Amino acid sequence: MSFTPSSVAQTLLFHLARTPGAVHRDRLAELAGTTKDYAGRVLSKMVKRGRIERVGRGTYDLVSRI
């Protein structure tokens, strides 16, 4: 069974979970197939909701890895 994300937010979370450590916004945008600006806005909303954390300038990571 394979996972197919249906939104940019799901795609960004999927790649954050697959990548060890923190990932830069530009790399996530490339993996999600969207613009850097849009990825930044989506990531910012996810930080505000507590789903991910910003660990550096433009660098994000999951709050907790299970």
Phi and psi in radians as a Rosetta constraint file:
Dihedral C 1 N 2 CA 2 C 2 CIRCULARHARMONIC -1.935 0.35
Dihedral N 2 CA 2 C 2 N 3 CIRCULARHARMONIC 2.679 0.35
Dihedral C 2 N 3 CA 3 C 3 CIRCULARHARMONIC -1.699 0.35
Dihedral N 3 CA 3 C 3 N 4 CIRCULARHARMONIC 2.254 0.35
Dihedral C 3 N 4 CA 4 C 4 CIRCULARHARMONIC -2.109 0.35
Dihedral N 4 CA 4 C 4 N 5 CIRCULARHARMONIC 1.821 0.35
Dihedral C 4 N 5 CA 5 C 5 CIRCULARHARMONIC -1.128 0.35
Dihedral N 5 CA 5 C 5 N 6 CIRCULARHARMONIC 2.496 0.35
Dihedral C 5 N 6 CA 6 C 6 CIRCULARHARMONIC -1.861 0.35
Dihedral N 6 CA 6 C 6 N 7 CIRCULARHARMONIC -0.025 0.35
Dihedral C 6 N 7 CA 7 C 7 CIRCULARHARMONIC -2.506 0.35
Dihedral N 7 CA 7 C 7 N 8 CIRCULARHARMONIC 2.892 0.35
Dihedral C 7 N 8 CA 8 C 8 CIRCULARHARMONIC -1.096 0.35
Dihedral N 8 CA 8 C 8 N 9 CIRCULARHARMONIC -0.720 0.35
Dihedral C 8 N 9 CA 9 C 9 CIRCULARHARMONIC -1.058 0.35
Dihedral N 9 CA 9 C 9 N 10 CIRCULARHARMONIC -0.774 0.35
Dihedral C 9 N 10 CA 10 C 10 CIRCULARHARMONIC -1.116 0.35
Dihedral N 10 CA 10 C 10 N 11 CIRCULARHARMONIC -0.700 0.35
Dihedral C 10 N 11 CA 11 C 11 CIRCULARHARMONIC -1.125 0.35
Dihedral N 11 CA 11 C 11 N 12 CIRCULARHARMONIC -0.745 0.35
Dihedral C 11 N 12 CA 12 C 12 CIRCULARHARMONIC -1.103 0.35
Dihedral N 12 CA 12 C 12 N 13 CIRCULARHARMONIC -0.771 0.35
Dihedral C 12 N 13 CA 13 C 13 CIRCULARHARMONIC -1.105 0.35
Dihedral N 13 CA 13 C 13 N 14 CIRCULARHARMONIC -0.695 0.35
Dihedral C 13 N 14 CA 14 C 14 CIRCULARHARMONIC -1.035 0.35
Dihedral N 14 CA 14 C 14 N 15 CIRCULARHARMONIC -0.817 0.35
Dihedral C 14 N 15 CA 15 C 15 CIRCULARHARMONIC -1.268 0.35
Dihedral N 15 CA 15 C 15 N 16 CIRCULARHARMONIC -0.571 0.35
Dihedral C 15 N 16 CA 16 C 16 CIRCULARHARMONIC -1.093 0.35
Dihedral N 16 CA 16 C 16 N 17 CIRCULARHARMONIC -0.709 0.35
Dihedral C 16 N 17 CA 17 C 17 CIRCULARHARMONIC -1.212 0.35
Dihedral N 17 CA 17 C 17 N 18 CIRCULARHARMONIC -0.591 0.35
Dihedral C 17 N 18 CA 18 C 18 CIRCULARHARMONIC -1.380 0.35
Dihedral N 18 CA 18 C 18 N 19 CIRCULARHARMONIC -0.428 0.35
Dihedral C 18 N 19 CA 19 C 19 CIRCULARHARMONIC -1.686 0.35
Dihedral N 19 CA 19 C 19 N 20 CIRCULARHARMONIC 2.181 0.35
Dihedral C 19 N 20 CA 20 C 20 CIRCULARHARMONIC -1.225 0.35
Dihedral N 20 CA 20 C 20 N 21 CIRCULARHARMONIC 2.401 0.35
Dihedral C 20 N 21 CA 21 C 21 CIRCULARHARMONIC 1.379 0.35
Dihedral N 21 CA 21 C 21 N 22 CIRCULARHARMONIC -2.951 0.35
Dihedral C 21 N 22 CA 22 C 22 CIRCULARHARMONIC -1.384 0.35
Dihedral N 22 CA 22 C 22 N 23 CIRCULARHARMONIC 2.644 0.35
Dihedral C 22 N 23 CA 23 C 23 CIRCULARHARMONIC -2.261 0.35
Dihedral N 23 CA 23 C 23 N 24 CIRCULARHARMONIC 2.448 0.35
Dihedral C 23 N 24 CA 24 C 24 CIRCULARHARMONIC -1.356 0.35
Dihedral N 24 CA 24 C 24 N 25 CIRCULARHARMONIC 2.568 0.35
Dihedral C 24 N 25 CA 25 C 25 CIRCULARHARMONIC -0.937 0.35
Dihedral N 25 CA 25 C 25 N 26 CIRCULARHARMONIC -0.734 0.35
Dihedral C 25 N 26 CA 26 C 26 CIRCULARHARMONIC -1.104 0.35
Dihedral N 26 CA 26 C 26 N 27 CIRCULARHARMONIC -0.679 0.35
Dihedral C 26 N 27 CA 27 C 27 CIRCULARHARMONIC -1.183 0.35
Dihedral N 27 CA 27 C 27 N 28 CIRCULARHARMONIC -0.734 0.35
Dihedral C 27 N 28 CA 28 C 28 CIRCULARHARMONIC -1.108 0.35
Dihedral N 28 CA 28 C 28 N 29 CIRCULARHARMONIC -0.701 0.35
Dihedral C 28 N 29 CA 29 C 29 CIRCULARHARMONIC -1.075 0.35
Dihedral N 29 CA 29 C 29 N 30 CIRCULARHARMONIC -0.729 0.35
Dihedral C 29 N 30 CA 30 C 30 CIRCULARHARMONIC -1.103 0.35
Dihedral N 30 CA 30 C 30 N 31 CIRCULARHARMONIC -0.793 0.35
Dihedral C 30 N 31 CA 31 C 31 CIRCULARHARMONIC -1.137 0.35
Dihedral N 31 CA 31 C 31 N 32 CIRCULARHARMONIC -0.626 0.35
Dihedral C 31 N 32 CA 32 C 32 CIRCULARHARMONIC -1.459 0.35
Dihedral N 32 CA 32 C 32 N 33 CIRCULARHARMONIC -0.176 0.35
Dihedral C 32 N 33 CA 33 C 33 CIRCULARHARMONIC 1.258 0.35
Dihedral N 33 CA 33 C 33 N 34 CIRCULARHARMONIC 0.654 0.35
Dihedral C 33 N 34 CA 34 C 34 CIRCULARHARMONIC -2.328 0.35
Dihedral N 34 CA 34 C 34 N 35 CIRCULARHARMONIC 3.104 0.35
Dihedral C 34 N 35 CA 35 C 35 CIRCULARHARMONIC -1.376 0.35
Dihedral N 35 CA 35 C 35 N 36 CIRCULARHARMONIC 2.748 0.35
Dihedral C 35 N 36 CA 36 C 36 CIRCULARHARMONIC -1.106 0.35
Dihedral N 36 CA 36 C 36 N 37 CIRCULARHARMONIC -0.667 0.35
Dihedral C 36 N 37 CA 37 C 37 CIRCULARHARMONIC -1.120 0.35
Dihedral N 37 CA 37 C 37 N 38 CIRCULARHARMONIC -0.835 0.35
Dihedral C 37 N 38 CA 38 C 38 CIRCULARHARMONIC -1.154 0.35
Dihedral N 38 CA 38 C 38 N 39 CIRCULARHARMONIC -0.726 0.35
Dihedral C 38 N 39 CA 39 C 39 CIRCULARHARMONIC -1.054 0.35
Dihedral N 39 CA 39 C 39 N 40 CIRCULARHARMONIC -0.697 0.35
Dihedral C 39 N 40 CA 40 C 40 CIRCULARHARMONIC -1.087 0.35
Dihedral N 40 CA 40 C 40 N 41 CIRCULARHARMONIC -0.710 0.35
Dihedral C 40 N 41 CA 41 C 41 CIRCULARHARMONIC -1.171 0.35
Dihedral N 41 CA 41 C 41 N 42 CIRCULARHARMONIC -0.737 0.35
Dihedral C 41 N 42 CA 42 C 42 CIRCULARHARMONIC -1.151 0.35
Dihedral N 42 CA 42 C 42 N 43 CIRCULARHARMONIC -0.757 0.35
Dihedral C 42 N 43 CA 43 C 43 CIRCULARHARMONIC -1.110 0.35
Dihedral N 43 CA 43 C 43 N 44 CIRCULARHARMONIC -0.677 0.35
Dihedral C 43 N 44 CA 44 C 44 CIRCULARHARMONIC -1.061 0.35
Dihedral N 44 CA 44 C 44 N 45 CIRCULARHARMONIC -0.729 0.35
Dihedral C 44 N 45 CA 45 C 45 CIRCULARHARMONIC -1.137 0.35
Dihedral N 45 CA 45 C 45 N 46 CIRCULARHARMONIC -0.665 0.35
Dihedral C 45 N 46 CA 46 C 46 CIRCULARHARMONIC -1.195 0.35
Dihedral N 46 CA 46 C 46 N 47 CIRCULARHARMONIC -0.568 0.35
Dihedral C 46 N 47 CA 47 C 47 CIRCULARHARMONIC -1.144 0.35
Dihedral N 47 CA 47 C 47 N 48 CIRCULARHARMONIC -0.779 0.35
Dihedral C 47 N 48 CA 48 C 48 CIRCULARHARMONIC -1.080 0.35
Dihedral N 48 CA 48 C 48 N 49 CIRCULARHARMONIC -0.574 0.35
Dihedral C 48 N 49 CA 49 C 49 CIRCULARHARMONIC -1.452 0.35
Dihedral N 49 CA 49 C 49 N 50 CIRCULARHARMONIC -0.146 0.35
Dihedral C 49 N 50 CA 50 C 50 CIRCULARHARMONIC 1.483 0.35
Dihedral N 50 CA 50 C 50 N 51 CIRCULARHARMONIC 0.207 0.35
Dihedral C 50 N 51 CA 51 C 51 CIRCULARHARMONIC -1.378 0.35
Dihedral N 51 CA 51 C 51 N 52 CIRCULARHARMONIC -0.576 0.35
Dihedral C 51 N 52 CA 52 C 52 CIRCULARHARMONIC -2.359 0.35
Dihedral N 52 CA 52 C 52 N 53 CIRCULARHARMONIC 2.997 0.35
Dihedral C 52 N 53 CA 53 C 53 CIRCULARHARMONIC -2.269 0.35
Dihedral N 53 CA 53 C 53 N 54 CIRCULARHARMONIC 2.613 0.35
Dihedral C 53 N 54 CA 54 C 54 CIRCULARHARMONIC -1.590 0.35
Dihedral N 54 CA 54 C 54 N 55 CIRCULARHARMONIC 2.115 0.35
Dihedral C 54 N 55 CA 55 C 55 CIRCULARHARMONIC -1.914 0.35
Dihedral N 55 CA 55 C 55 N 56 CIRCULARHARMONIC -0.047 0.35
Dihedral C 55 N 56 CA 56 C 56 CIRCULARHARMONIC -3.004 0.35
Dihedral N 56 CA 56 C 56 N 57 CIRCULARHARMONIC -3.058 0.35
Dihedral C 56 N 57 CA 57 C 57 CIRCULARHARMONIC -1.209 0.35
Dihedral N 57 CA 57 C 57 N 58 CIRCULARHARMONIC 1.793 0.35
Dihedral C 57 N 58 CA 58 C 58 CIRCULARHARMONIC 1.336 0.35
Dihedral N 58 CA 58 C 58 N 59 CIRCULARHARMONIC 0.218 0.35
Dihedral C 58 N 59 CA 59 C 59 CIRCULARHARMONIC -2.002 0.35
Dihedral N 59 CA 59 C 59 N 60 CIRCULARHARMONIC 2.341 0.35
Dihedral C 59 N 60 CA 60 C 60 CIRCULARHARMONIC -2.259 0.35
Dihedral N 60 CA 60 C 60 N 61 CIRCULARHARMONIC 2.733 0.35
Dihedral C 60 N 61 CA 61 C 61 CIRCULARHARMONIC -2.614 0.35
Dihedral N 61 CA 61 C 61 N 62 CIRCULARHARMONIC 2.803 0.35
Dihedral C 61 N 62 CA 62 C 62 CIRCULARHARMONIC -1.189 0.35
Dihedral N 62 CA 62 C 62 N 63 CIRCULARHARMONIC 2.620 0.35
Dihedral C 62 N 63 CA 63 C 63 CIRCULARHARMONIC -1.122 0.35
Dihedral N 63 CA 63 C 63 N 64 CIRCULARHARMONIC -0.802 0.35
Dihedral C 63 N 64 CA 64 C 64 CIRCULARHARMONIC -2.461 0.35
Dihedral N 64 CA 64 C 64 N 65 CIRCULARHARMONIC 2.382 0.35
Dihedral C 64 N 65 CA 65 C 65 CIRCULARHARMONIC -1.726 0.35
Dihedral N 65 CA 65 C 65 N 66 CIRCULARHARMONIC 2.232 0.35
